[in-house]
Amino acid sequence: MEKGVNQKKKIVLGLPLFGNAWSLANAKNNGMFAPAKGAPSSYPTGVISYEQITKFLAKIDTTQKFDPDTETHYCYNSTTWISYDDRKSITKKIEHARDLELLGYFVWHVGNDHNWILSKTAADEWGEKRLGAEAYDIVVSSDVEAFVSR
C-alpha cells in the first residue's frame, strides 16, 4: 500500500461469507496455524456457510476465539476447527478499507450468507460513513456482491 498509494482507489477488499473447516491433527493443538489433516468428514469440502457456523458455535463444547492479527474468528470442538468472519470482524475490515480510502469491497459467495446478515453488516458499515455527495454502485450477481464508489 505504501508504494502504491496512488493506486489505492483501484483496490477493493474481498470479504468471504463462508468459513473454512479443518480436521486438526491434534485436538490439544488448536490455535492459529495448528497442523491439520484436511477437511473434517462433517464438512467434506472444507467450506462452511455462515448458518452452519452459527449452528456449530451453539454446540456445548465449542470454544470461540478471536485472532487480533488477522481480525478473524475461529472456533473448535474436538478436532473440528473453523475460521470465519462474523459481524464484528466484517465491521472492522470495512472500517480498515474505509480508513485506507479503498475503492470499495466485494463479498463472496452471497449464497453462504444466511439472511444476508454479513452482507447487510458490510453495506451498513460502508454506507454509514461514505454515503453523501458521491454516487455508488452495488453490483450483485449470483455469486458476488460489490459495493464501490463511482
Beta strands, then each sheet from edge to edge (+ up, - down):
strand 1: 12-16
strand 2: 18-23
strand 3: 47-49
strand 4: 63-67
strand 5: 72-77
strand 6: 80-84
strand 7: 104-108
strand 8: 136-140
strand 9: 144-149
sheet 1: 1+ 7+ 9- 8+
sheet 2: 3+ 2- 6+ 5- 4+
end
